[in-house]
Amino acid sequence: MTRVVVEQPLAGGRTLRLVYGDLTEEHVDAIVNAANAHLAHGGGVAGAIVRRGGREVQVESDAWVREHGPATHDRPALTGAGRLPCRNVIHAVGPVWGEGDEDAKLLAAVTGALALASEHKLESLAMPAISTGIFGFPKERGARVILEAILSFLASQPTSSLREIHITLIDEPSVAVFAEELRRRWPAQKE
């Protein structure tokens, strides 16, 4: 079950939504996978995507790495979605907390995912709180960086095909952190 917690209209007829639910159930053009550089989808969000989407997501990921080399913070991968209700998966490599320059790397990962979606003329996208799970990035800091990346990208790309962006989170503590950050940016926002 998914529930829209916050819906924020943005310039140009775009919408940002905070969704409490399962990313693998999102009916959007693409979901963003919080991936590692080799696109080895074992645990966390990546593992859930392969379990739900099927082995073909991993097979396509392996083929992408063979052709292009490891994905990077600013160069995500795009694959099909297998049995997921979306069309594509964008595999974004977020930073592991403690490796250095984490804010810039997370900003690059989110921006790279949005740019790849725009390049492929996608209109709707759902993403998790990249790096704030098993990669250890502090949730509050991650919420600030992720939202800043989204808003900066949309402001700098007024002709982007993206109309709807969801931040889709499966755990209540993360939803609360992102809801608070959204209220800080838009004080009139209500849940």
C-alpha positions as a Markdown table, in Angstrom:
| # | Residue | x | y | z |
|---|---|---|---|---|
| 1 | Met | 0.0 | 0.0 | 0.0 |
| 2 | Thr | 1.4 | 3.4 | -0.9 |
| 3 | Arg | 0.3 | 6.7 | 0.5 |
| 4 | Val | 1.2 | 10.2 | -0.6 |
| 5 | Val | 2.4 | 12.0 | 2.5 |
| 6 | Val | 3.3 | 15.4 | 1.0 |
| 7 | Glu | 2.5 | 16.7 | -2.4 |
| 8 | Gln | 4.3 | 19.9 | -3.4 |
| 9 | Pro | 3.5 | 21.7 | -6.7 |
| 10 | Leu | 6.6 | 23.1 | -8.4 |
| 11 | Ala | 7.2 | 25.6 | -11.2 |
| 12 | Gly | 6.3 | 24.6 | -14.7 |
| 13 | Gly | 3.5 | 22.3 | -13.8 |
| 14 | Arg | 5.8 | 19.8 | -12.0 |
| 15 | Thr | 5.0 | 17.9 | -8.8 |
| 16 | Leu | 7.2 | 16.6 | -6.0 |
| 17 | Arg | 5.6 | 13.9 | -3.9 |
| 18 | Leu | 6.8 | 12.2 | -0.7 |
| 19 | Val | 5.3 | 8.7 | -0.8 |
| 20 | Tyr | 5.2 | 6.2 | 2.0 |
| 21 | Gly | 5.3 | 2.8 | 0.4 |
| 22 | Asp | 7.2 | 0.2 | -1.6 |
| 23 | Leu | 9.4 | 1.6 | -4.4 |
| 24 | Thr | 8.9 | -1.6 | -6.4 |
| 25 | Glu | 5.2 | -1.0 | -6.6 |
| 26 | Glu | 5.4 | 2.5 | -8.1 |
| 27 | His | 3.6 | 3.0 | -11.4 |
| 28 | Val | 6.0 | 5.5 | -12.9 |
| 29 | Asp | 8.2 | 5.6 | -16.0 |
| 30 | Ala | 11.3 | 4.7 | -14.0 |
| 31 | Ile | 12.4 | 3.9 | -10.5 |
| 32 | Val | 15.8 | 4.7 | -9.2 |
| 33 | Asn | 17.9 | 1.9 | -7.6 |
| 34 | Ala | 20.4 | 2.8 | -4.9 |
| 35 | Ala | 23.1 | 0.7 | -6.5 |
| 36 | Asn | 26.8 | -0.1 | -6.1 |
| 37 | Ala | 29.3 | 0.6 | -9.0 |
| 38 | His | 29.3 | -3.0 | -10.3 |
| 39 | Leu | 25.4 | -3.1 | -10.2 |
| 40 | Ala | 25.6 | -6.3 | -8.1 |
| 41 | His | 22.1 | -6.2 | -6.6 |
| 42 | Gly | 22.3 | -8.2 | -3.4 |
| 43 | Gly | 20.7 | -6.3 | -0.5 |
| 44 | Gly | 18.7 | -3.2 | 0.4 |
| 45 | Val | 16.7 | -1.5 | -2.3 |
| 46 | Ala | 18.7 | -3.2 | -5.1 |
| 47 | Gly | 17.9 | -6.7 | -3.7 |
| 48 | Ala | 14.2 | -5.8 | -3.5 |
| 49 | Ile | 14.2 | -4.6 | -7.1 |
| 50 | Val | 15.7 | -7.8 | -8.4 |
| 51 | Arg | 13.4 | -10.0 | -6.2 |
| 52 | Arg | 10.3 | -8.2 | -7.5 |
| 53 | Gly | 11.5 | -7.4 | -11.1 |
| 54 | Gly | 13.1 | -10.7 | -11.8 |
| 55 | Arg | 16.5 | -12.0 | -12.7 |
| 56 | Glu | 16.4 | -10.1 | -16.0 |
| 57 | Val | 17.2 | -6.8 | -14.1 |
| 58 | Gln | 20.5 | -8.3 | -12.9 |
| 59 | Val | 21.2 | -9.8 | -16.3 |
| 60 | Glu | 20.7 | -6.4 | -18.0 |
| 61 | Ser | 22.8 | -4.8 | -15.3 |
| 62 | Asp | 25.7 | -7.2 | -15.8 |
| 63 | Ala | 25.5 | -6.5 | -19.6 |
| 64 | Trp | 25.6 | -2.7 | -18.9 |
| 65 | Val | 28.7 | -3.1 | -16.8 |
| 66 | Arg | 30.4 | -5.3 | -19.4 |
| 67 | Glu | 29.7 | -2.7 | -22.1 |
| 68 | His | 30.3 | 0.6 | -20.1 |
| 69 | Gly | 32.4 | -0.4 | -17.1 |
| 70 | Pro | 31.3 | 0.3 | -13.5 |
| 71 | Ala | 28.6 | 3.0 | -13.0 |
| 72 | Thr | 29.8 | 6.1 | -11.1 |
| 73 | His | 28.2 | 8.8 | -9.0 |
| 74 | Asp | 27.6 | 11.0 | -12.0 |
| 75 | Arg | 27.0 | 8.3 | -14.6 |
| 76 | Pro | 24.1 | 6.0 | -13.6 |
| 77 | Ala | 23.0 | 3.0 | -15.7 |
| 78 | Leu | 19.6 | 2.4 | -17.3 |
| 79 | Thr | 18.0 | -1.0 | -17.7 |
| 80 | Gly | 14.6 | -2.5 | -18.3 |
| 81 | Ala | 12.4 | -3.2 | -15.3 |
| 82 | Gly | 11.5 | -6.8 | -15.7 |
| 83 | Arg | 8.2 | -7.6 | -14.0 |
| 84 | Leu | 8.1 | -4.2 | -12.1 |
| 85 | Pro | 5.2 | -1.9 | -12.9 |
| 86 | Cys | 7.5 | 0.7 | -14.2 |
| 87 | Arg | 9.3 | 0.7 | -17.6 |
| 88 | Asn | 12.9 | 1.3 | -16.5 |
| 89 | Val | 15.3 | 1.2 | -13.6 |
| 90 | Ile | 18.0 | 3.9 | -13.3 |
| 91 | His | 20.8 | 2.5 | -11.2 |
| 92 | Ala | 22.4 | 5.4 | -9.3 |
| 93 | Val | 25.6 | 5.0 | -7.3 |
| 94 | Gly | 25.4 | 6.8 | -4.0 |
| 95 | Pro | 28.3 | 7.4 | -1.6 |
| 96 | Val | 29.2 | 5.2 | 1.3 |
| 97 | Trp | 29.4 | 7.3 | 4.4 |
| 98 | Gly | 33.0 | 7.9 | 5.5 |
| 99 | Glu | 34.6 | 7.7 | 2.0 |
| 100 | Gly | 34.9 | 11.5 | 1.7 |
| 101 | Asp | 33.1 | 14.2 | -0.2 |
| 102 | Glu | 29.8 | 12.4 | 0.4 |
| 103 | Asp | 27.5 | 15.4 | -0.1 |
| 104 | Ala | 28.9 | 16.1 | -3.6 |
| 105 | Lys | 28.7 | 12.5 | -4.5 |
| 106 | Leu | 25.1 | 12.2 | -3.4 |
| 107 | Leu | 24.3 | 15.4 | -5.3 |
| 108 | Ala | 25.9 | 13.9 | -8.4 |
| 109 | Ala | 24.1 | 10.6 | -8.0 |
| 110 | Val | 20.6 | 12.3 | -7.8 |
| 111 | Thr | 21.4 | 14.8 | -10.5 |
| 112 | Gly | 22.8 | 12.0 | -12.8 |
| 113 | Ala | 19.6 | 9.9 | -12.3 |
| 114 | Leu | 17.4 | 12.9 | -13.2 |
| 115 | Ala | 19.5 | 13.8 | -16.2 |
| 116 | Leu | 19.4 | 10.2 | -17.5 |
| 117 | Ala | 15.6 | 10.2 | -17.1 |
| 118 | Ser | 15.3 | 13.5 | -19.0 |
| 119 | Glu | 17.7 | 12.2 | -21.7 |
| 120 | His | 15.3 | 9.3 | -22.3 |
| 121 | Lys | 12.2 | 11.6 | -22.2 |
| 122 | Leu | 10.7 | 10.0 | -19.1 |
| 123 | Glu | 8.0 | 12.0 | -17.4 |
| 124 | Ser | 7.7 | 10.3 | -14.0 |
| 125 | Leu | 10.3 | 9.0 | -11.6 |
| 126 | Ala | 10.4 | 7.5 | -8.1 |
| 127 | Met | 13.5 | 7.3 | -6.0 |
| 128 | Pro | 14.5 | 6.1 | -2.6 |
| 129 | Ala | 16.6 | 8.0 | 0.0 |
| 130 | Ile | 19.8 | 7.0 | -1.8 |
| 131 | Ser | 22.8 | 6.1 | 0.5 |
| 132 | Thr | 20.8 | 6.6 | 3.7 |
| 133 | Gly | 20.3 | 2.9 | 4.3 |
| 134 | Ile | 23.0 | 0.3 | 4.3 |
| 135 | Phe | 25.5 | 3.0 | 2.9 |
| 136 | Gly | 25.2 | 4.9 | 6.2 |
| 137 | Phe | 24.6 | 8.4 | 5.0 |
| 138 | Pro | 22.8 | 10.3 | 7.9 |
| 139 | Lys | 19.1 | 10.6 | 7.0 |
| 140 | Glu | 18.6 | 14.3 | 7.9 |
| 141 | Arg | 21.7 | 15.3 | 5.8 |
| 142 | Gly | 20.6 | 13.0 | 3.0 |
| 143 | Ala | 17.2 | 14.5 | 2.9 |
| 144 | Arg | 18.6 | 18.0 | 2.5 |
| 145 | Val | 21.1 | 16.9 | -0.2 |
| 146 | Ile | 18.5 | 14.9 | -2.2 |
| 147 | Leu | 15.9 | 17.6 | -2.1 |
| 148 | Glu | 18.4 | 20.3 | -3.1 |
| 149 | Ala | 19.6 | 18.1 | -6.0 |
| 150 | Ile | 16.0 | 17.6 | -7.3 |
| 151 | Leu | 15.1 | 21.3 | -7.0 |
| 152 | Ser | 18.4 | 22.5 | -8.5 |
| 153 | Phe | 18.1 | 20.1 | -11.4 |
| 154 | Leu | 14.5 | 21.2 | -12.2 |
| 155 | Ala | 15.3 | 24.9 | -11.9 |
| 156 | Ser | 18.3 | 24.5 | -14.2 |
| 157 | Gln | 16.4 | 22.3 | -16.7 |
| 158 | Pro | 13.1 | 24.0 | -17.4 |
| 159 | Thr | 12.6 | 22.0 | -20.6 |
| 160 | Ser | 13.2 | 18.6 | -18.9 |
| 161 | Ser | 10.6 | 16.0 | -19.7 |
| 162 | Leu | 10.2 | 15.2 | -16.0 |
| 163 | Arg | 6.8 | 16.3 | -14.6 |
| 164 | Glu | 6.4 | 14.1 | -11.5 |
| 165 | Ile | 9.1 | 13.1 | -9.0 |
| 166 | His | 8.4 | 10.8 | -6.1 |
| 167 | Ile | 10.6 | 10.2 | -3.1 |
| 168 | Thr | 9.3 | 6.8 | -2.1 |
| 169 | Leu | 10.3 | 5.5 | 1.3 |
| 170 | Ile | 9.3 | 2.2 | 2.9 |
| 171 | Asp | 10.1 | 3.1 | 6.6 |
| 172 | Glu | 8.3 | 5.6 | 8.8 |
| 173 | Pro | 11.4 | 7.2 | 10.3 |
| 174 | Ser | 12.7 | 8.1 | 6.8 |
| 175 | Val | 9.3 | 9.5 | 5.8 |
| 176 | Ala | 9.3 | 11.6 | 8.9 |
| 177 | Val | 12.8 | 13.0 | 8.2 |
| 178 | Phe | 11.9 | 13.9 | 4.6 |
| 179 | Ala | 8.5 | 15.4 | 5.6 |
| 180 | Glu | 10.3 | 17.6 | 8.1 |
| 181 | Glu | 12.7 | 18.8 | 5.4 |
| 182 | Leu | 9.9 | 19.5 | 3.1 |
| 183 | Arg | 8.1 | 21.5 | 5.8 |
| 184 | Arg | 11.3 | 23.5 | 6.4 |
| 185 | Arg | 11.5 | 24.4 | 2.7 |
| 186 | Trp | 7.7 | 25.1 | 2.4 |
| 187 | Pro | 6.4 | 26.1 | 5.9 |
| 188 | Ala | 2.8 | 26.1 | 4.7 |
| 189 | Gln | 3.0 | 22.4 | 3.7 |
| 190 | Lys | 0.7 | 20.1 | 5.5 |
| 191 | Glu | 0.7 | 16.3 | 5.6 |
